[in-house]
Amino acid sequence: MLYEWLAPLSDEYQIFNLLNYLTFRAGGALMTAMIVAFILGPRIINVLRSKQGRGQPIREDGPESHIIQKAGTPTMGGLLILLSVVISTLIWGNLRSPYLWIIFLVTVSYGAIGFYDDYLKVSKQNPKGFSGKIKLILEFSIAAIACFVLTQIFPQTPEHFSSGLAVPFLKNTLINLGVFFIPFGCLVIVGTSNAVNLTDGLDGLAIVPVMIACMSLAMIAYFVGNSIYSVYLGVPYIAGSAEITIFLSAIIGAGLGFLWYNAPPAMVFMGDTGSLSLGGALGVTAVAIKHEIVLAIIGGLFVLEAVSVIVQVASFKLTGKRVFRMAPIHHHYEKKGWAESTIVIRFWIIAMVLALIGLSTLKLR
């Protein structure tokens, strides 16, 4: 909004030329989202607490400490994140960017799905929410539309094609997925969304790795959307994709504000409203900038959490035995007696290390 209104005035008023710098607007988006989250946080938490009564229902088969410590804590805190991101993006983003709108709409749509799921959990005091099949159908439908639109707006050239998959460590290497690009993109978006959802089981556990992943993808989006940096790094140049940096910066700022209230002991949980939307944002960003494989490295913690659930379920159905004491894997360590803060901080460290490895693929080509 500011960009639309004030950037054209830069010829007359030099100060407005700052809005033409993506890095300045990204910093503004981060700070705005953080301030909005700090201001609205107490009000939203009080409303959620008054409306939800007993708060988010806790799994009866979960760690015993959860039933005692976390009972009564309100959920749907993702509303605070989404509201902060939306306000900040509308202020600082270039609203003519199709990439910005695609990620914006996917994030909000997944947030709406998560909100309805949270609403059913709270109103019925049932941790299962609504039908998993319906949820997946909605998620895949939204992802398919987003992937299709991305194939239409991607600037196709003989070297770079809309259905391409970039290969890490190799310069300017794209594998043409053809008709399989949209199904593959859907798996990335839906898989990331639900992986983040599975990770959100301890106070502060999910939001910090999400911010770390956003920071890493924001850097990559900036490089991919810059014709000079993309040539230097040997990554596909996608004109206009750098605007994604604004949205990701807003998520980082909103995440910092939310973490203030989500730090142990949490005053509010993000719920599916936050985890599904944030995971969807990461997934669609990776598809838009053609760094899906790198996302699997940067978001390796989310992959680990999802794989632990898959392995646990498969092992129990095939052999009747469990590999972990409880899945997702962060609950396994709780069952082993690790303190919640120890698990959270160590998982944060793992997320940071994986992000550095993912970013190294830009240079090691």
N, C-alpha and C positions, 0 to 999 in steps of 0.2 A: 504493500500500500504506500509506504513512504517512498519506495523506489519508483513506483508509478507516478507519484505526485511531484516528487522533489528532484529526482535525477534529471529530468528535462531542463531544470532551471540551472544546471551546473555551468552553463555558458555565461550566465549573468552573475551567479553567486558561486564563487569557487568552492565554498565549504560543502556545497551539495555534491561536489564531484566525488566526495568520499563514498557516496552510495554506489558509485560505479565500480568500487573495489569489493570483490566478493568476500575477501577476508574481513573487511570492516563490517559488512552486513552479517557475516557468520558470527562474529563476536557480539554484535548487537542482538542477534537472535538468541544466542546463548544467555546473555545477561537478562534480556527481557523475560524469557521463559522462566529463568531461575527466580527473578523478582516476583513474577506473577504467582509462581508456586509457593513462595514464602508468604505472600500476602493472603492468598486464598486458602492455603493449607488448613489453618485452624477452623475457618468457617465451614469448609467442606467436610472436615473430619467430624465436627460437631453435628452437622446435618446427618451424616451417615450413621453416627452413633445413635442419634435420636430416632432415626427411622428403622434401624436394623435390630434394635433390642439386644438380642443375644449374640449379635455379630455373626461372623462367618462360621459355619458348622465345621468342626474338626473331625478328621477321619478317626473312627473308633479303633482302627487297627494300626494307627500311627504310634509314634513314640509317646510314652506315658507323659513325658514332660510337656508335650504340646497340649494335651487335654487340659492340663492344669494352668499352664502359663499363657496360652494363646486364646483360650475361650473368652468370648465377649469382645474380641478385637474386631472393629468394623472392617469390611472389605469394600471393593469398588473404588479403592484409592487411585486406580488408573484414570478415573475421571479427572483428578487433579493434574495428572501428566498430560492427558489429551487436551484439556482446556488450555493449559499453559503453552503447549506446542502449537495449537491452532491459532491462538492469539498472536504469538510471536511470529509464526510463519506468515500470517496475513499482513503483519506490519512490515517485515523485512524482506519477504520473498518477492521475486519477479513473477507476478501472477500470470504472465503470458507464457511461462515455461510449462510445456506438457509433462516433462519429467516430474516437476514439482507437484503437479495436480494428480498424477498417477499414484505417486507414493502417498500423498495426502489422503486421497480417497480410499486407498487400500487400508491404510492405517485406521482411519475413522470407521470404515466398514467392519474391520475385524474387531475394533473396539466395541461396536454396537452388538456384535455377536457375543463377545465376552460379557458385556453389560447384561444382556438378557439371561445368559447362563448364571451370572452372579445373582441376579434378581431371583431366579428360581431357587437357587441354593439357599438364599437368605429367607425368602418367604415361606419355603417349605421345610427349612432346616434340614436339607438333604445335600450332602457334599457331591452328589452325582450330577446335579444340574439337569439340563435337558438332553435329549437324545444325541449321542455321539455321532450317529450316522447323519442326522440332519445337519449337525454342526459342520461335519466334514464336507457334505455336499455344498453348503453355503460357502465354505472357505475355498473349495476347489473352483466353484463357479466364479467367485470374485477374482481369484488368481488367474483363471483362464482368460477373463476379459482383460485384465491388466497386461498379461503376456502378449495377447493378440495386439493390443494397442501399441505396445512397445515395438513389436515387429513392424508396425506401420510407420512409426515416426523415426526409427533408426535410420541414419543416412547410409544407405547401402552402396558399396563400391566393390570393384573386383577383388580388393584385398580384404575388405570387411563386409560381412553380410549379416543381415538381421537375425538369422537363426544360428549364429556362431557361438561357440563356447571357447573362451580363452583358456589357454593352458599355462599354468604358473611355471616360472623358470625358463620359458621359451619366448623369444622376442616375436611379437606380431604373429603369433600362431593361434589360429581359430579353427576349431573343428565344426564343420557344418552339420548341425543336427537335423536340418530340414524340417519335416513334419513333426519330428519328435521334440522340437524346441519348446512348444507350448506345454506338453505334458511334463517335460523336464522342469521347466520354469515353475509350473504348479507345484511339483513335488518340493522344490527348493523353498517356495514361499510358505506353503502349508506346513512342511516339515520344520522349518525354522520357527514358525509361530508356535507350534505345539511343543517344540523342544524348549523354548523359553518358558512356556507355561509349566512344563514339568520341573524346570529348574527353580521356579518360584515356590520354594517350600520352607525357607528359613528367612529370618529378618535380614533384609539387605542383600541376600544371596544373588538374586536375579538382576537387580537394577544396576549394580556396579559393572558386572560383565557386559550388560547391554550398553552402558555408556562407553566402555572400553571399545566394544565392537563398533559403535557409532563413530567414535573418534577415528578409528582406523579406516572405516569405509568412507568417512568424510574426506580424509586425505587422499584416498584412492580416487574418489569421485572428482575431486579438484584436479588431480593430475590427468585423469582420463578426459575431462572436459576442457583441457588446455592443450592446444595444438603443439606448443613447444615442448612441454613436459612429456606429453604422450609419445612424441617421437624420440625424445632422449631416453625414456624408460622402456621403449619398445612395447607399449601397451596400445590397444585399439583406441583411436580418437573418436569420441562420441560428442559431437557438437551440442552444447546446451546442457549436458548432463551435470556440469559443475554446480548448477543451481541446487542440486540435491544436497549440497553441503549446508545450505541454509536450514533445511528441514532437520538434518541430522544434528546440527549444532543446537537447534531448539530442543531436541530430545535430550541432549546432554545437559542443557540448562535445567529443563524440567526434571530430569532425573536427579540432579543435585538437590533441587528444592524438595523433591519427594523423599530423598534419602534422609533428609533432616527429620522427617516424621516416621520413616520406616526403619531407622537404625534401632538396634536392640536396646530396650524392649520396644517393639513396633507399636506406634499409636494407630496405625492403619496398614492394611494389606493392599497391594495393587489389584489383586484378584485377576480373573480372566480378562476383565476390562482392560487392564494394563498389559498383562503378559502376552495375550494373543495379538494385541495391536502393535506392541513393540517388536515382537518376533516377526510379524507380517511386514513391518517397516524395514527390518534388516534383510528379510528375504527378497522383497521386491527391489530394494536398492541393489543387491548383488546381481539380480537378473538384469536390471537396467544398465549397470556399468560393466556387465559381462565378467564378473569376478565371483561366480558361484562356487568354484572350487576353493578359492582363497577364503571365502566366507566359512567354509567347512573347517579351515585351519584357525582363522580368527575366532570363530564361534565354537571352537573345539570343545569347550566346557559344556555347551548346550548339546552337542553331539554325544558326548560321554553320558550325560544324564538320560537322553533319549534311548541310547543303546543299552544302558543298564536296565531300563524298563523292558525293552524288547527281549533281551537275553533272559531276564527273570521270568517273563510270561512264557517264552518258548520252552525254557528248561522245565518249568513246572508242568506245562501241558504234555511234554514229551516224556519226562522221566519222573514227574511227581516230586522233584527236589528243587529247592531254591538255591541259586548261585549266591545271592546276597541275603543278608538278614532282612533287608527291606529295600524296596526300590521306590523312587529313584535313589541313586547311589549316595546322595547326601544323608538320607535317612539310615543307610547302612552304617555309616560312621557314627551317627547318633546312637544307634543300637550297640555299637562297640564301646560307647562311653565317652566319645569325644565331646567336648563342650561345643555348644552351638557357635560361639564366637570363633573358636579355633577352626571349625569347618569352613565358616564363611570367609575368614581372612585367607586361609590357604587356597580356597577355590578362587578368590580374587587374584592371588598371585599366579595361579595357573592360567587364568584368563589373560593376565598381562603378558606372560611369557608367550602364550599362543598368538596374541596380537602382534608381538614383535616378530615372531616367526612368519606370520602372514604378511606383514609389511616388508619383510626382507625379500619376498618373492618379487617385489618391484625392481630391485636392484640386481638380484642374482639371476640375470637372464643372459 
